[in-house]
Structures are given as structure tokens and as C-alpha cells.
């Protein structure tokens, strides 16, 4: 399997030309890559909690599913180890819909016979990403009062796994 290209190649939000239709001949994208995020709700889903923490974007960007899944795994593992599975509700709020494409161009000797250059340059699907606007929430964690500082520290640490700038918003939930 080919390695991932740098995230900076796909960070900017652009108009999506990734139409997937239920009729194959109308689809621009012939095969959609599977989503690697395995769970979107973790912890105690039905519990009553008094505080919610959101990880909010400071700018418009695209976040690839690999970065979202790495962040999700890190947060969930730390939450399970430190505060226990019954003491939090963790939700991934964005779904990676946007299909990323790459137009592979052969280089080197004889490349003129293998590549079409910019003719038919739509590219093939290589992954998916979530398009996130300024002020959108990517993760939400609900906890009780005694775990506030722990969750804030975890969300601050997970920002290094995600591209661009993020900030943590704390909300008091109705009791």
C-alpha cells in the first residue's frame, strides 16, 4: 500500500467535485474509500453529566480521517484509563464525507508514454476528509465536576494530532 501524502496537500477547503451517484454511469467517483473511524459515540451514552467540553476550530480546514481516528483513539484510551468508562460520554461530531483525489503522474524515463499529464486529470480516490468551518466542533466530551481538569488537559494534548489551531470550550449543562 502506498504511503500517505502530506496533510498540507489536502488542508485547504475546495469545492467538492466528488459526486457519488446510485447510478454508476453518473458517478464521477467510481469507488468511495471506506471510513476508518470505527466509533462515533463512546463511554456512558445514557448518563447524566454536568459539564460538556467541545474542541472547536479556529479556521476553515479539512481534517483527514487518519488524523481524526488517531485523535479519537488517544482521547478514548486516556479517558478510559483515568476516569473510567462509566464517567464520560465522548462523541465525534464530524463525519468525513469529502473524497480526496490524486492524479498520479509518472516521472522518469519513458514517462511521456505512460502519463496523460493534465488531460483527464480528475484523479482517483485515495481517502476521505471532514470539511470543518471556523467555529465547528469536532469532539464533545461530557463529564461530571470532579473530572473537569482532567478532560481539559486531554483535549489540550490532543490538539497536536490535528492540523491547524483549536480551542477548548467548556459548557455547564442543565441539571
Order of alpha helices (4+ residues) and beta strands (2+ residues): beta-beta-beta-alpha-beta-beta-beta-beta-alpha-beta
